[in-house]
Amino acid sequence: MKTSLVIMAAGIGSRFGGGIKQLEPVGPTGEIIMDYSIHDAIKAGFNKIVFIIRRDIEADFREVIGERIEKLCDRLGVEVAYAYQAMDDIPEGEIVPGDRKKPWGTGQAVLACRGIVNEPFVVINADDYYGKEAFVKIHDFLLDYTPEKADDFCMAGFILKNTLSDNGGVTRGICKVDSNGYLTDIIETSDIEKTPTGAKSGDAEIDPDCYVSMNMFGFTPKFIDRLQDGFVEFFKTTVKENPLKAEYLIPIYAGQLLREKKITMKVLETSDKWFGVTYKEDKPAVVEAFKKLIADGEYNSDLFSDM
C-alpha cells in the first residue's frame, strides 16, 4: 500500500541560512531535523514524501533540501511531491482580509495536499524530531486502512515531560484519552513550563505524564475532504470574529470532530523523547541528543548509509 509522509514546511523563512530554525544543522555532518524524520519514515515503510511549502521559497527549498532528498528517494523507489500553501487558497466566494499577515494554519497546510495525497498519510512538523517508534506505530496502523475505516485516525501520544523545553514555555495539545486508548478531546494549552514537581501553565499544575499531541497524526484520504468542509465553516464563523489572527489548526478541528463523534482517533503511545529548536538556546541540547543517539547506535554518522 502507498503511504505518505507529509511534512509541513511552509513556515520556513524566505531567506535561507542563519536564523531559520528548520535548517539549523543538528547532526554531525550538517543534518537537519527533517533529515532524521525522512530517514525514520522511510525505514518504517512510508514510500511517498510530500513537502508542503510556499511558492516563494520553492527554488531555495529545492536547492537546499529537495534535490538532495529527491536523489535519495529516487534510489530507494520513494516518490517525492510538493504541495503549496498560499494565503489566497481559501473557500470560493471568500476574500483575504486586507491586513492579514499570518498564514491560515496547519489545517490549511494539509488541505493544500488535495489531489496530491490520495492514500493514508502521516503529517508532521518540519522542525520536530519524533523518534523512530512513532513512525513505525503510525505506519502499522495505516496499513489496516479500508474504505470502511475512512474516519478511523490515529496520533502519536507523547508524554508531556518528554516534550518540554528547559528554556521557556511551550504550547502543547493536552489529550484526554478513554480507557480503550482513544482520544476524546485535545485542549490547546500555551506557556507550559517545567517545574520542580512536573509542569504548569500559569498557576495550573499539569500532570507531566499526560499525553500530548505534537502535530503527528495518521490520517486517511477522507480527512482532506473533512478539512475542506471545515475550512468553509471556519471562514463563516472564526474568520469573521477574528479576521487577522484566526488560524485553522488540526488539533482544534480534530477535537471538534471528536466531540461531534464523526471520527475516532487512536492514541499510539511513544516513549521517545521529542526534540525541537523552539528557542535558540535549545540547539546545543538537541545537538548533544543526536550525538548520544549516534553513540548508542540508533543512527549512523552518515545518516542514510544504512539504506
C-alpha positions as CSV (number, residue, x, y, z in Angstrom):
1,M,0.0,0.0,0.0
2,K,1.2,3.5,-0.7
3,T,1.6,5.6,2.4
4,S,2.8,9.2,2.6
5,L,4.9,11.3,4.9
6,V,3.5,14.8,4.7
7,I,5.9,17.4,6.0
8,M,4.6,20.9,6.9
9,A,7.5,23.1,5.8
10,A,5.7,26.2,4.6
11,G,6.8,28.1,7.7
12,I,10.4,28.1,6.7
13,G,11.5,31.6,6.1
14,S,12.0,33.0,2.6
15,R,15.7,33.8,3.4
16,F,17.6,30.5,3.8
17,G,20.6,30.4,6.1
18,G,21.2,31.5,9.6
19,G,18.3,32.1,11.9
20,I,15.9,29.7,10.1
21,K,15.2,27.1,12.8
22,Q,14.1,24.3,10.4
23,L,17.5,24.5,8.7
24,E,19.7,24.6,11.8
25,P,22.3,21.7,11.5
26,V,22.0,19.3,14.4
27,G,23.8,16.2,13.0
28,P,27.5,15.5,12.8
29,T,27.7,16.2,9.0
30,G,25.2,19.0,8.9
31,E,21.9,17.0,9.0
32,I,18.8,19.0,9.9
33,I,15.9,17.6,12.0
34,M,13.9,17.0,8.8
35,D,16.5,14.5,7.5
36,Y,16.1,12.3,10.6
37,S,12.3,12.3,10.1
38,I,12.6,11.3,6.5
39,H,15.1,8.6,7.4
40,D,12.8,7.2,10.1
41,A,9.7,7.4,8.0
42,I,11.3,5.5,5.0
43,K,12.7,2.9,7.4
44,A,9.1,2.4,8.9
45,G,7.7,1.8,5.4
46,F,6.4,5.1,4.1
47,N,7.0,5.2,0.3
48,K,6.0,8.8,-0.6
49,I,7.1,12.1,0.7
50,V,5.1,15.3,0.3
51,F,6.7,18.6,1.2
52,I,4.2,21.4,1.9
53,I,6.0,24.7,1.1
54,R,5.2,28.2,-0.3
55,R,5.8,29.1,-3.9
56,D,8.2,32.0,-2.9
57,I,10.6,29.6,-1.2
58,E,10.4,26.8,-3.8
59,A,13.7,27.4,-5.6
60,D,15.7,27.8,-2.4
61,F,13.9,24.8,-0.8
62,R,14.7,22.5,-3.7
63,E,18.3,23.7,-3.8
64,V,18.9,23.2,-0.1
65,I,16.7,20.2,0.7
66,G,14.5,19.0,-2.1
67,E,17.1,18.0,-4.7
68,R,19.2,16.1,-2.2
69,I,16.2,14.2,-0.9
70,E,14.8,13.6,-4.4
71,K,18.1,11.8,-5.4
72,L,18.0,9.7,-2.2
73,C,14.3,8.8,-2.8
74,D,14.9,8.0,-6.5
75,R,17.5,5.5,-5.5
76,L,15.1,3.9,-2.9
77,G,12.0,3.9,-5.1
78,V,10.3,6.5,-2.9
79,E,8.0,9.1,-4.6
80,V,8.5,12.8,-3.8
81,A,5.9,15.5,-4.4
82,Y,5.2,19.1,-3.5
83,A,2.1,20.9,-2.3
84,Y,1.9,24.7,-2.0
85,Q,0.3,26.6,0.9
86,A,-0.9,30.0,-0.2
87,M,-2.7,32.8,1.6
88,D,-5.3,33.1,-1.1
89,D,-6.2,29.4,-1.3
90,I,-9.5,29.9,0.5
91,P,-13.1,28.8,0.0
92,E,-14.9,30.1,-3.1
93,G,-16.6,33.4,-2.5
94,E,-14.3,34.4,0.4
95,I,-11.7,37.1,0.4
96,V,-8.4,37.5,2.2
97,P,-8.7,40.3,4.8
98,G,-6.6,43.2,3.6
99,D,-4.3,43.4,6.6
100,R,-3.9,39.7,7.1
101,K,-0.2,38.7,7.6
102,K,-0.4,35.2,9.2
103,P,-1.0,32.1,7.2
104,W,-4.2,30.1,7.9
105,G,-2.6,27.3,9.9
106,T,-1.8,23.6,9.8
107,G,-5.3,22.7,8.7
108,Q,-5.0,24.8,5.5
109,A,-1.4,23.4,5.1
110,V,-2.7,19.8,4.8
111,L,-5.6,20.9,2.7
112,A,-3.1,22.0,0.1
113,C,-2.4,18.3,-0.4
114,R,-5.8,17.7,-2.0
115,G,-5.3,16.0,-5.4
116,I,-1.8,15.1,-4.4
117,V,-2.3,12.8,-1.4
118,N,-4.8,10.0,-2.1
119,E,-3.5,7.5,0.3
120,P,-3.2,7.1,4.1
121,F,-0.6,9.5,5.4
122,V,1.3,10.8,8.5
123,V,1.6,14.5,8.9
124,I,4.5,16.1,10.9
125,N,6.1,19.5,11.5
126,A,9.3,20.1,9.6
127,D,11.3,21.2,12.7
128,D,10.3,18.5,15.2
129,Y,12.1,15.2,15.9
130,Y,9.7,12.5,16.8
131,G,11.8,9.3,17.1
132,K,11.6,6.0,15.3
133,E,8.8,4.4,17.4
134,A,6.0,6.7,16.4
135,F,6.6,6.3,12.7
136,V,6.5,2.5,13.0
137,K,3.3,2.6,15.0
138,I,1.5,5.0,12.8
139,H,2.6,3.2,9.6
140,D,1.4,-0.1,11.0
141,F,-2.0,1.5,12.0
142,L,-2.4,3.0,8.5
143,L,-1.8,-0.4,6.8
144,D,-5.1,-1.5,8.2
145,Y,-6.9,1.2,6.2
146,T,-10.1,0.1,4.3
147,P,-12.9,2.3,2.9
148,E,-15.0,1.2,5.9
149,K,-12.4,2.7,8.2
150,A,-12.1,6.1,6.4
151,D,-12.8,8.0,9.6
152,D,-10.5,6.0,11.8
153,F,-7.4,8.1,12.5
154,C,-4.5,8.0,15.0
155,M,-2.0,10.2,16.6
156,A,1.4,9.8,18.3
157,G,0.8,10.3,22.0
158,F,3.9,11.8,23.5
159,I,4.4,12.1,27.3
160,L,4.4,15.8,28.3
161,K,7.6,15.6,30.3
162,N,9.4,14.3,27.2
163,T,8.5,17.4,25.2
164,L,9.3,20.3,27.4
165,S,12.0,22.9,26.9
166,D,14.5,24.0,29.5
167,N,14.4,27.5,28.1
168,G,10.8,28.7,28.3
169,G,7.2,27.9,27.9
170,V,5.7,25.8,25.1
171,T,2.3,25.2,23.6
172,R,1.0,21.6,23.6
173,G,-2.2,19.9,22.9
174,I,-3.2,18.2,26.2
175,C,-5.0,15.0,25.4
176,K,-8.0,13.4,27.1
177,V,-7.9,9.6,26.5
178,D,-10.6,7.0,27.3
179,S,-9.9,3.6,28.9
180,N,-9.6,2.0,25.4
181,G,-6.8,4.3,24.3
182,Y,-9.0,6.6,22.1
183,L,-8.8,10.3,22.1
184,T,-11.8,12.1,23.4
185,D,-10.5,15.7,23.3
186,I,-7.5,17.9,22.7
187,I,-7.0,21.1,24.7
188,E,-4.5,23.5,23.2
189,T,-2.6,24.8,26.2
190,S,0.0,27.6,26.0
191,D,3.0,28.6,28.1
192,I,3.6,25.2,29.7
193,E,6.8,25.3,31.7
194,K,8.9,22.7,33.6
195,T,8.6,22.9,37.4
196,P,10.5,21.1,40.2
197,T,7.4,18.9,40.6
198,G,6.4,18.5,36.9
199,A,4.8,21.1,34.8
200,K,2.4,24.1,34.9
201,S,0.6,26.6,32.7
202,G,0.1,29.8,34.6
203,D,-1.0,28.8,38.0
204,A,-2.4,25.5,36.9
205,E,-0.4,22.3,37.6
206,I,-0.3,19.8,34.7
207,D,0.4,16.1,35.0
208,P,3.9,15.6,33.5
209,D,2.9,12.1,32.5
210,C,-0.2,13.0,30.5
211,Y,-0.4,12.5,26.8
212,V,0.2,15.5,24.5
213,S,-0.2,16.0,20.7
214,M,2.9,17.1,18.8
215,N,1.1,17.5,15.5
216,M,2.0,14.0,14.4
217,F,-1.2,12.4,13.1
218,G,-2.1,9.4,10.9
219,F,-5.0,10.2,8.6
220,T,-6.9,8.5,5.7
221,P,-7.6,10.5,2.5
222,K,-11.1,11.3,3.7
223,F,-9.6,13.7,6.3
224,I,-8.6,16.0,3.5
225,D,-12.3,16.1,2.4
226,R,-13.3,16.8,6.0
227,L,-10.7,19.6,6.2
228,Q,-12.3,21.2,3.1
229,D,-15.7,21.2,4.8
230,G,-14.3,22.5,8.0
231,F,-12.4,25.3,6.2
232,V,-15.7,26.6,4.7
233,E,-17.2,26.7,8.2
234,F,-14.1,28.3,9.6
235,F,-14.4,31.2,7.3
236,K,-18.1,31.6,8.1
237,T,-17.5,31.8,11.8
238,T,-14.0,32.1,13.2
239,V,-12.6,34.3,10.5
240,K,-15.5,36.7,10.8
241,E,-14.8,37.0,14.5
242,N,-11.0,37.5,14.2
243,P,-10.1,38.1,10.6
244,L,-6.4,39.0,11.1
245,K,-5.3,36.2,13.5
246,A,-7.7,33.3,13.2
247,E,-5.9,30.0,12.5
248,Y,-7.3,26.7,11.2
249,L,-5.4,24.2,13.3
250,I,-5.5,20.4,13.0
251,P,-5.8,19.7,16.8
252,I,-8.7,22.1,17.2
253,Y,-10.6,20.8,14.2
254,A,-9.9,17.2,15.1
255,G,-11.2,18.0,18.6
256,Q,-14.4,19.4,17.1
257,L,-14.9,16.2,15.0
258,L,-14.3,14.0,18.0
259,R,-16.9,15.9,20.1
260,E,-19.3,15.5,17.2
261,K,-18.5,11.8,17.1
262,K,-17.7,11.9,13.4
263,I,-14.2,10.4,13.7
264,T,-12.2,8.1,16.0
265,M,-8.5,8.7,16.9
266,K,-6.4,6.0,18.5
267,V,-3.6,7.3,20.7
268,L,-0.4,5.4,20.0
269,E,1.9,5.9,22.9
270,T,5.5,6.6,22.2
271,S,8.2,6.7,24.9
272,D,10.7,8.5,22.6
273,K,11.8,11.9,23.6
274,W,10.7,14.8,21.3
275,F,13.4,17.3,20.3
276,G,12.8,20.7,18.7
277,V,14.5,24.0,18.5
278,T,11.7,26.1,20.0
279,Y,14.2,28.6,21.3
280,K,17.7,29.4,20.0
281,E,19.1,28.2,23.4
282,D,17.6,24.7,22.7
283,K,20.0,24.0,19.9
284,P,23.1,22.8,21.9
285,A,20.9,20.3,23.8
286,V,19.4,19.0,20.6
287,V,22.9,18.6,19.0
288,E,24.1,16.6,22.1
289,A,20.9,14.5,22.0
290,F,21.7,13.4,18.4
291,K,25.3,12.8,19.3
292,K,24.1,10.4,22.0
293,L,21.6,8.7,19.6
294,I,24.5,8.1,17.2
295,A,26.8,6.9,20.0
296,D,24.1,4.5,21.2
297,G,23.8,3.0,17.6
298,E,20.4,4.4,16.8
299,Y,21.8,6.2,13.7
300,N,24.9,6.1,11.6
301,S,27.1,9.2,11.5
302,D,26.4,9.1,7.8
303,L,22.7,9.1,8.3
304,F,21.4,7.5,5.1
305,S,24.2,5.0,4.7
306,D,22.0,2.2,6.1
307,M,19.6,2.4,3.2
